[in-house]
Amino acid sequence: MIDVMGFDNPCMDFLCNLPHMPRPNEGMYMKGQSWQGGGQVATGIVAAARLGATTALCGTVGDDIFGRFCRNDLARHGVDVSGLKMQNGCQTGLSLVLSDEETGGRSILMRQGDAPGLPLEEVKADRIRQAKVLHVAWVDDVVLKAARIAKENGVPVLLDADNYHSRLEEIFPYVDVVIASKFVYDHYFPSGDEEKNLETTLSWGPSVAIYTLGDQGCMGLWEKGFFRQEAFPVQVVDTVGAGDVFHGAYACCMARGMTPVEAARFASAVSAIKCTRIGGRAGIPTWETTKYFLETGEILGKELDERVDFYARGLEYVAEK
């Protein structure tokens, strides 16, 4: 049995912490740098694995140094990568992520990968039936088929709706939990009462709807009513991957049978801890570290700092054949 299964085509992140964004013709030294795997669902799956869930990821990467890194790093976290195919002669996606202390914001420069996605025949019903939760994001034919199979077999589907795109509505009938960003909320609801807007979201098909609101936390609605979860106060270093980690932690909580309110609180804590370290993965805590934070407000940072040091030389350590 797999607790959380995901579909994604992972990418590589090269992350730089800067004092401020460079101005024209300005040079500066980075305050920190890190090589980490990226991808919305891929990072969510790593978060679930760090929290103790059994996990699997299906998708494709290029057969290059970055693709090897992505695959090896997932496997290093205990993720089943038998469904992650390496495509010969193709490039894996690469992102240059610049975060600056002056504004606390980030900018991302992307090179799209050219590895073809999974063929539809690789979306196996017998494999999806093994999952307790199916985690998906970007909507294409592969993800739609996976979500439809999950729905037909009673496997709950968690959708990470980070951005609005033209095919988003196609997947709603198959989704049990939708966690969408403020960008998506503002697209659908320029105004109006929050609870009524959440009720409208549920009318599209999901049984749980949550909108993440950055440093304002999140709000949600399920059969027992409206809830709001405030963001936990931490010293933020980098918000890259905060939403991805929230979704993966929430999926892990779903697999454990927690209620939406309990899951949102726990996932918010996991995401907050992640934000205290560079990148989407170095700061992901374990279940025990998160529980300690919820009980005391303190972050056990030794293991997180070791992960930061590891990923600073991650390309050297993880990308071997």
Secondary structure, DSSP 4 states (H G I P E B T S, - for coil): -EEEEEE---EEEEEEEESSPPPTT-----SEEEEEEE-HHHHHHHHHHHTT--EEEEEEEESSHHHHHHHHHHHHTT-B-TTEEEETT-PPPEEEEEEETTTS-EEEEEE--------GGG--HHHHTTEEEEEE-S-SHHHHHHHHHHHHTT--EEEEE-S--TTHHHHGGG-SEEEE-HHHHHHH-SSS-HHHHHHHHHHTS-SEEEEE-GGG-EEEEETTEEEEEPPPP---S--TTHHHHHHHHHHHHHHTT--HHHHHHHHHHHHHHHTTSSTTTTTPPPHHHHHHHHHHS----HHHHHHHHHHHTHHHHH---
